[in-house]
């Protein structure tokens, strides 16, 4: 059993043959969820609007045909035939307004790419660190079991030699069984964590190295916070939505008078039998009045949509600031906790050595040694978890800063 425990420890500490990076894990997760279709759809809509804005006509042309005859009245052979093609024309500013919407949607697509990757990076970071924490608990549980079995073996030899009572061996065996239960529980937690990570990313290897450092933000700081970059994916996405709403507002304002209609066609008229038909070309133009009462609802709707996007952007900024401050507090707390755990682990290890020496000399009972070992085990576990939590806090800080692994 000790060999199996040592094998487990070796497997936990072994370096994988091909380590993956955090960026590769994020890319794998995006491929699993196939988020690219959202970006492609937005780019397609932008391209369609740009093509429409680049055309000569503001809307779909139409064919009008008209026939007038006296066949059911006097039947003198009089008739009138008319065919017209209606061509909607651009008003000044309408074409550029539509092109502005296409540009805004293209920028939205670019921002969506970074937003999706940033959101997925947060999920992958959490899944990877949850797995790392579970692996740390498993590693500590395996080490505790190995130590318990070693102590049990030593006590067994001393019991056979008559140095210790049978009760001491039973107590040691009970402690070993307890450690086996702890190992099984830690193994179950680790299996669940790694399975969630695999389900998310499609990869079986946690990113290596997993520890992140938080460099100073490269973007220009926002007006509200000196450390929150203006190119933060959340803010960039909100800015894109505001720009799209602004462009839509401008388009609605430009279309408040509708589109002029140019009609071109031909007309043939015959007054009756025996008379020659007369042909003529026709040119018509229709210009809407653009009454305010008819365009006001659309303009008001566009203004409301723009105002809502501006408000949403402000709320997003506040939330991003709060997330950043929370992450900084977590980093500070993790650093302090690690310092305390380090001191605690040093003290408990020294205490274990003293108690073990006293036990070997027969000056202390086995229960005292087991209690000291339990405190040392808890301190070692706490130290490892505090180290891992400090790394997770740094990763969460990078996430709050909008840093996307590329």
C-alpha positions in Angstrom: 0.0 0.0 0.0 2.9 2.3 0.7 4.1 1.7 -2.8 0.8 2.7 -4.2 0.8 5.9 -2.2 4.3 6.7 -3.4 3.2 6.0 -7.0 0.3 8.4 -6.5 2.7 11.1 -5.2 5.0 10.6 -8.1 2.1 10.9 -10.6 1.0 14.1 -8.9 4.4 15.7 -9.1 5.4 14.4 -12.5 5.7 16.9 -15.4 3.4 16.2 -18.3 5.1 15.3 -21.6 3.4 18.2 -23.4 2.3 21.1 -21.2 -0.4 23.4 -22.5 -0.5 27.2 -22.0 -3.5 29.1 -20.6 -4.0 30.6 -24.1 -4.3 27.1 -25.6 -6.7 26.1 -22.9 -8.9 29.1 -23.6 -8.7 28.5 -27.4 -9.8 24.9 -26.8 -12.7 25.9 -24.6 -13.9 28.4 -27.3 -13.7 25.6 -29.9 -15.7 23.3 -27.7 -18.5 25.9 -27.4 -18.2 27.1 -31.0 -18.6 30.7 -30.2 -17.2 31.8 -33.5 -20.6 31.7 -35.1 -21.8 34.7 -33.1 -18.9 36.8 -34.5 -19.4 35.5 -38.0 -23.1 36.5 -37.9 -22.3 40.0 -36.7 -19.7 40.4 -39.4 -22.1 39.2 -42.0 -24.8 41.7 -40.9 -22.2 44.5 -41.0 -21.1 43.5 -44.6 -24.7 43.3 -45.8 -25.4 46.8 -44.5 -22.2 48.1 -46.0 -23.1 46.6 -49.4 -26.6 48.1 -49.2 -25.2 51.5 -48.3 -22.7 51.3 -51.2 -25.5 50.9 -53.8 -27.0 53.6 -56.0 -30.5 53.1 -54.7 -31.8 53.5 -51.1 -34.3 50.7 -51.4 -35.5 48.0 -53.7 -36.7 49.4 -57.1 -40.3 48.5 -58.3 -42.1 48.1 -61.6 -45.5 49.7 -62.1 -47.7 48.8 -65.1 -51.0 50.4 -66.0 -53.6 49.6 -68.7 -56.7 51.6 -69.6 -59.2 50.4 -72.3 -62.8 51.2 -73.4 -63.4 47.6 -74.4 -66.2 47.3 -71.8 -67.7 50.7 -72.4 -67.8 52.3 -75.8 -65.4 49.8 -77.4 -64.1 52.4 -79.8 -60.6 50.9 -79.7 -59.1 53.5 -77.3 -56.5 52.3 -74.9 -53.7 53.6 -72.8 -50.6 51.5 -71.7 -48.1 52.7 -69.2 -45.0 51.2 -67.5 -42.9 52.8 -64.9 -39.8 51.9 -62.8 -39.7 53.4 -59.4 -36.2 54.2 -58.1 -35.8 55.2 -54.4 -33.0 57.7 -54.0 -30.6 58.6 -51.2 -31.2 61.8 -49.3 -28.1 63.7 -48.3 -26.5 62.0 -45.2 -28.5 58.8 -45.5 -25.8 56.8 -47.2 -23.1 57.9 -44.8 -25.4 57.1 -41.8 -25.9 53.5 -43.0 -22.2 53.1 -43.6 -21.7 54.4 -40.0 -23.9 51.6 -38.8 -21.9 49.0 -40.8 -18.6 50.4 -39.3 -20.0 50.3 -35.8 -21.2 46.7 -36.2 -17.7 45.7 -37.6 -16.1 47.2 -34.5 -18.7 45.4 -32.4 -17.6 42.1 -34.0 -13.9 42.9 -33.1 -14.9 43.7 -29.6 -17.0 40.6 -29.3 -14.0 38.4 -30.2 -12.0 39.8 -27.3 -15.0 39.7 -25.0 -15.8 36.1 -25.7 -12.1 35.2 -25.2 -11.9 37.2 -22.0 -15.1 35.6 -20.6 -13.8 32.2 -21.5 -10.4 33.0 -19.9 -12.2 33.7 -16.6 -14.0 30.3 -16.7 -10.8 28.5 -17.7 -8.9 30.2 -15.0 -11.4 29.2 -12.3 -11.6 25.7 -13.6 -7.8 25.3 -13.7 -7.3 26.7 -10.2 -10.1 24.6 -8.8 -8.3 21.6 -10.2 -5.0 22.8 -8.9 -6.5 23.3 -5.4 -8.0 19.8 -5.5 -4.7 18.4 -6.7 -3.0 20.1 -3.8 -5.4 18.6 -1.3 -4.8 15.2 -2.9 -1.1 15.6 -2.7 -1.3 16.5 1.0 -3.7 13.6 1.7 -1.3 11.2 -0.1 1.7 12.5 1.9 -0.3 12.2 5.2 -1.2 8.6 4.4 2.4 7.8 3.6 3.5 9.3 6.9 0.7 7.4 8.8 1.7 4.1 7.2 5.3 4.8 8.0 4.5 5.4 11.6 2.3 2.4 11.8 5.0 0.2 10.4 7.5 1.6 13.0 5.0 1.1 15.8 4.4 -2.4 14.6 8.0 -3.3 14.8 8.3 -1.8 18.3 5.2 -3.7 19.4 6.7 -7.0 18.1 9.8 -6.1 20.1 7.7 -5.5 23.2 8.6 -1.8 23.4 5.0 -0.7 22.9 1.6 -2.0 23.9 -0.8 -3.5 21.4 -3.2 -0.6 22.0 -0.6 1.8 20.5 -0.6 -0.3 17.3 -4.4 -0.2 17.1 -4.4 3.6 17.5 -1.8 3.9 14.7 -3.9 1.6 12.5 -7.0 3.7 13.2 -5.0 6.9 12.2 -3.9 5.2 9.0 -7.5 4.3 8.1 -8.6 7.9 8.7 -5.9 9.0 6.3 -7.1 6.5 3.7 -10.6 7.9 4.0 -9.2 11.4 3.6 -7.3 10.3 0.5 -10.4 8.8 -1.1 -12.3 12.0 -0.5 -9.5 14.1 -1.9 -9.3 11.8 -4.9 -13.0 12.2 -5.5 -12.8 16.0 -5.4 -9.9 16.0 -7.8 -11.7 13.6 -10.2 -14.7 15.9 -10.2 -12.5 19.1 -10.7 -10.4 17.6 -13.5 -13.6 16.3 -15.2 -15.1 19.7 -15.2 -11.9 21.2 -16.6 -11.8 18.6 -19.4 -15.5 19.2 -20.2 -14.9 22.9 -20.5 -11.7 22.9 -22.5 -11.5 19.5 -24.2 -8.0 19.2 -22.8 -6.7 16.7 -20.2 -3.7 18.9 -19.0 -4.0 21.9 -16.8 -2.0 24.9 -18.1 1.6 25.0 -17.2 2.8 27.3 -15.7 -0.4 28.1 -14.1 0.9 30.9 -11.8 0.3 34.4 -13.3 1.8 37.7 -12.6 -0.2 40.9 -12.9 1.8 43.4 -15.0 0.8 47.0 -15.1 -2.1 47.6 -17.5 -1.0 48.5 -21.0 -4.1 50.4 -22.0 -4.9 54.0 -21.4 -6.6 54.4 -18.0 -10.3 55.3 -17.9 -11.5 58.5 -16.5 -12.9 56.7 -13.4 -10.0 54.5 -12.3 -6.3 54.9 -12.7 -5.8 51.1 -13.1 -8.7 50.1 -15.2 -7.6 50.1 -18.9 -9.9 51.7 -21.4 -9.5 48.7 -23.7 -10.9 46.4 -21.1 -13.0 43.8 -23.1 -16.1 44.7 -21.1 -15.7 48.4 -21.7 -14.8 47.9 -25.3 -17.9 45.8 -25.8 -20.0 48.5 -24.1 -18.4 51.2 -26.2 -19.2 49.2 -29.3 -22.9 49.0 -28.3 -23.0 52.8 -27.6 -21.4 53.5 -31.0 -23.9 51.3 -32.7 -26.8 53.0 -30.9 -25.4 56.4 -31.8 -25.1 55.4 -35.5 -28.6 54.1 -35.5 -29.8 57.4 -34.0 -28.0 59.3 -36.8 -29.6 57.0 -39.4 -33.1 57.6 -38.0 -32.5 61.4 -38.0 -31.3 61.2 -41.6 -34.4 59.3 -42.7 -37.0 61.5 -41.0 -38.1 62.7 -44.5 -38.1 59.3 -46.2 -36.5 58.7 -49.6 -37.3 60.6 -52.8 -38.8 58.4 -55.5 -37.7 58.8 -59.1 -39.9 57.1 -61.7 -38.9 56.5 -65.3 -41.2 54.9 -67.9 -43.0 54.9 -71.2 -46.6 55.5 -72.2 -48.6 54.5 -75.4 -52.0 56.1 -76.1 -54.5 55.5 -78.9 -57.7 57.6 -79.1 -59.7 55.0 -81.1 -59.7 52.7 -84.1 -58.1 54.1 -87.2 -55.9 56.6 -85.2 -52.3 56.1 -84.7 -50.9 55.3 -81.3 -48.7 58.0 -79.6 -45.7 57.0 -77.6 -44.1 59.1 -74.9 -41.4 58.9 -72.2 -42.3 59.7 -68.6 -40.3 61.1 -65.7 -41.8 61.5 -62.2 -40.3 62.5 -58.9 -41.9 62.2 -55.5 -40.4 64.0 -52.5 -41.8 63.3 -49.0 -42.7 66.3 -46.8 -41.0 64.8 -43.8 -43.6 65.9 -41.2 -42.2 65.8 -37.7 -45.3 64.0 -36.3 -44.6 60.9 -38.4 -40.8 60.7 -37.8 -41.0 61.6 -34.1 -41.7 58.0 -32.7 -38.8 56.5 -34.6 -36.5 59.3 -33.4 -37.7 59.0 -29.8 -37.1 55.2 -30.0 -33.6 55.7 -31.3 -32.8 58.3 -28.6 -34.1 55.9 -25.9 -32.0 53.1 -27.2 -28.9 55.3 -27.2 -29.6 56.5 -23.6 -30.0 53.0 -22.4 -26.7 51.9 -23.9 -24.9 54.9 -22.3 -26.4 53.9 -19.0 -25.4 50.3 -19.4 -21.9 51.4 -20.3 -21.7 53.4 -17.1 -23.0 50.5 -15.0 -20.5 48.1 -16.7 -17.7 50.5 -15.8 -18.8 50.6 -12.1 -19.0 46.8 -12.0 -15.6 46.4 -13.6 -14.1 48.8 -11.0 -15.7 46.9 -8.2 -14.4 43.6 -9.6 -10.9 45.1 -9.8 -11.0 46.4 -6.2 -12.3 43.1 -5.0 -9.4 41.3 -6.8 -6.8 43.6 -5.3 -8.2 43.0 -1.8 -8.1 39.2 -2.4 -4.5 39.4 -3.5 -3.6 41.3 -0.3 -5.5 38.9 1.8 -3.9 35.9 0.1 -0.4 37.3 0.7 -1.1 37.8 4.4 -2.6 34.4 4.8 0.4 32.8 3.1 2.8 34.5 5.5 0.8 33.3 8.5 0.6 29.8 7.1 4.3 29.7 6.5 5.0 30.6 10.1 2.5 28.1 11.4 3.9 25.3 9.3 7.4 26.0 10.6 6.2 26.0 14.2 4.2 22.8 13.9 7.1 20.9 12.1 9.4 21.9 15.0 6.8 20.6 17.5 6.4 17.3 15.7 10.1 16.7 15.7 10.3 17.3 19.5 7.3 15.2 20.2 8.5 12.4 18.0 11.9 12.4 19.7 10.1 12.3 23.1 8.0 9.4 21.9 11.0 7.4 20.7 12.6 7.9 24.1 9.4 6.8 25.8 8.8 10.2 27.3 5.6 10.9 25.5 2.4 8.9 24.6 1.4 8.0 21.0 -1.8 10.1 21.2 0.4 13.2 21.9 2.4 12.4 18.8 -0.6 11.8 16.7 -2.1 15.1 17.8 1.1 16.9 16.9 1.2 15.2 13.5 -2.4 16.2 12.9 -1.6 19.8 13.6 1.4 19.6 11.4 -0.7 18.0 8.6 -3.3 20.7 8.9 -0.5 23.3 8.8 1.1 21.7 5.7 -2.3 21.5 3.9 -3.1 25.1 4.8 0.3 26.3 3.6 -0.1 24.5 0.2 -3.7 25.8 -0.2 -2.6 29.3 0.7 0.1 29.2 -1.9 -2.4 28.0 -4.5 -4.9 30.6 -3.4 -2.3 33.3 -3.8 -1.8 32.2 -7.4 -5.6 32.1 -8.0 -5.9 35.6 -6.6 -3.3 36.8 -9.0 -5.2 35.1 -11.9 -8.4 36.8 -10.8 -6.6 40.1 -10.7 -5.5 39.6 -14.2 -9.0 38.8 -15.2 -10.4 41.9 -13.5 -7.8 44.0 -15.3 -9.1 42.6 -18.6 -5.9 40.7 -19.5 -6.6 38.1 -22.1 -4.1 35.2 -22.7 -3.0 35.3 -26.3 
